[in-house]
Amino acid sequence: MTAAAPPDWHVFKQIFGEHWEGFTRVYPRDATSYYAGLVDKMLGCGNPEKMGYIEYRCLHCGQGQHRVAMSCQSSLCVRCANVYVDNWVSQVSQMLHEGVISRPIVLTVPAILRKTFYQQAPAVLSPFMRCGVRCLDDVWSRVGGRTLKDGSILVIQTHGRNGQYNPHLHIIATSGGWDLQAQQWVPFEYVPYRLLRKKWQWYLLTMLRQTVKTQEMKRLVDACDTRYREGFVTNVQKGDVPARYQSLARYLAICRESADLAPAYRPL
């Protein structure tokens, strides 16, 4: 059976039905069979002629036929994505350790890089996540005074709240790390904000310089070194996970579905 439809579900479908073709003409990079399949499934969700249906009848009299249309099971669908979100929240809750405080962190990309980042997205998105992991490990090791591995869950969100392209990493990171040599957990109570900003700038620019070897990227990287003397913008919230893990995990799950990208897990 299908899940209950959100109030604006039909409006969402109408927007895609009327404007998807025009959107792909403006942004031909998104005119792929994969995205076209997702949109087609979402538009057919709840339509028994396209998706099929289950028919129920009374076991005693055989009358009273009742049809229930099948859902599309697409991550793009506002209604069906709730199932994916709930499942992912459950997975995250099992990975967070009782008694280990974690922090929501956001690592951003400056506006000067976003256009080139969009153009090179297929090549840079995976390295983007990996350099976020390496950045946190480096910062955590500096804070702990020894080589540490943090425990983190990372999700890429490619757009901001206003719908503009704005790639950034949403992270739930532990307030501490694992010392592989001593085989012990090393907790700490703070994250040095200035250090995180500078380290994130260095790791992101190094990744872009090594991944996109063009003169334009070299020019942008040099401009960032000059313009952002204090490092790139990061957001470190007060440690309150697992106290608020469900709401945070749900937000990350929605980010994950909207970006249609799998998160990177760093279990402890």
Disulfide bonds with the S-S distance in Angstrom:
none
